[in-house]
């Protein structure tokens, strides 16, 4: 159950109450003349960004022979030295 705090007490102890909500995760209801006017909640945990590793695992296509050289060895400038 949420803790209920009057608006005057909330105003006087705002920082402490906010720290308590963050620490415990339990909400606090702020009231004025017995009527709830606000609810203080802790934020949800941050979402973990998706990993880029494996993100293209099904999108690549092999179009040719990846083992056989693309050009003949006699055409390589490096080998002409």
Beta strands, then each sheet from edge to edge (+ up, - down):
strand 1: 3-6
strand 2: 28-32
strand 3: 35-40
sheet 1: 1+ 2+ 3-
end
